[in-house]
Amino acid sequence: MKIGVLGTGMVGETVATALVRAGHEVRMGSRTKDHPGAAAWAKGAGTRASAGTFADAASFGEVVFNCTKGEHSLEALRAAGEAAIADKVLVDVSNPLDFSKGMPPSLLVSNTDSLGEQIQRALPRSRVVKALNTVNAYLMVSPSNVPGDHNLFLCGNDPEAKRVVRGLLTESFGWKTGNVLDLGDITAARGTEQYLPLWVRLYGSLGNPNFNIRVVVGPAPTQG
Ligand SMILES: NC(=O)c1ccc[n+]([C@@H]2O[C@H](COP(=O)([O-])OP(=O)(O)OC[C@H]3O[C@@H](n4cnc5c(N)ncnc54)[C@H](OP(=O)(O)O)[C@@H]3O)[C@@H](O)[C@H]2O)c1
């Protein structure tokens, strides 16, 4: 599959590399055509890898990943072009973290809205699926870095788009399908983004970003 990865940071590079290794053709996008990090990645990642602007990567991909800094994701997607992502699956990995008041970060949007929803509203013709934003970049593409079963969440308005993303998560990144929990429509992004303040605190307590949560379900309570 042809995949556009918007973002040259740790997430963009890790996701793009894993997708190339899984056999996909990947174009990494950035604000500029000659981003040194993107050019170096494309050179080192092999013949299925290339780099360009956000717009180049978005036009190239049948599926597009948003791995840009949350506070600038809407700007980056505007630069990519609404038409270039129309009718495509857009996997939104971003978190709306606000570091303006230092650590720990707060959220730029929360409670009654989320960045995932803002992106879906900005790109009404795209099928946005929020996924992968609750784990660190290396764990996204290598779930066995944490032993045993643990969970990843996805949500979005389009069932077929979620099926495509579940396929990429399981076949290209190695997640067990039973460990990928579908939380419903894109408003569920409020919950996965609002997990970040807890994620940041867990990271502080554990001193290690290589962790995840496991949802353990007991028998349903009986009435009466
Ligand atoms: N790091 C993690 O482990 C992790 C885990 C889960 C979710 N996330 C989320 O994934 C996203 C990417 O994180 P990251 O750590 O890889 O990198 P990042 O530093 O948050 O984002 C890097 C990307 O954002 C773009 N960007 C920065 N300022 C911009 C602006 N003013 N306008 C347009 N684009 C701009 C950069 O563009 P250029 O390429 O042009 O420089 C670059 O592609 C974030 O939303 C983060 O919250 C990160």
The ligand as an ORCA input file, in Angstrom:
! r2SCAN-3c Opt
* xyz 0 1
  N       6.752     10.979     20.984
  C       5.943      9.993     21.299
  O       6.362      8.908     21.760
  C       4.461     10.152     21.066
  C       3.571      9.175     21.499
  C       2.197      9.293     21.225
  C       1.744     10.406     20.490
  N       2.637     11.371     20.112
  C       2.147     12.502     19.330
  O       2.635     12.345     17.995
  C       2.892     13.615     17.396
  C       4.343     13.664     16.887
  O       5.221     13.608     17.995
  P       6.813     13.620     17.804
  O       7.377     13.497     19.170
  O       7.222     12.632     16.771
  O       7.169     15.012     17.135
  P       6.747     16.533     17.361
  O       7.978     17.309     17.638
  O       5.610     16.657     18.322
  O       6.203     16.913     15.880
  C       7.076     16.989     14.806
  C       6.328     17.361     13.553
  O       5.461     18.486     13.764
  C       5.677     19.413     12.694
  N       5.489     20.809     13.116
  C       6.107     21.435     14.161
  N       5.741     22.735     14.172
  C       4.889     22.913     13.125
  C       4.193     24.057     12.614
  N       4.291     25.264     13.177
  N       3.389     23.867     11.532
  C       3.283     22.650     10.934
  N       3.939     21.536     11.371
  C       4.729     21.681     12.453
  C       7.119     19.217     12.296
  O       7.283     19.693     10.972
  P       8.697     19.618     10.198
  O       8.782     18.202      9.730
  O       8.543     20.569      9.085
  O       9.772     19.978     11.182
  C       7.288     17.715     12.439
  O       6.927     17.054     11.259
  C       2.574     14.662     18.474
  O       1.265     15.146     18.280
  C       2.682     13.865     19.780
  O       1.881     14.416     20.816
  C       3.966     11.276     20.392
*
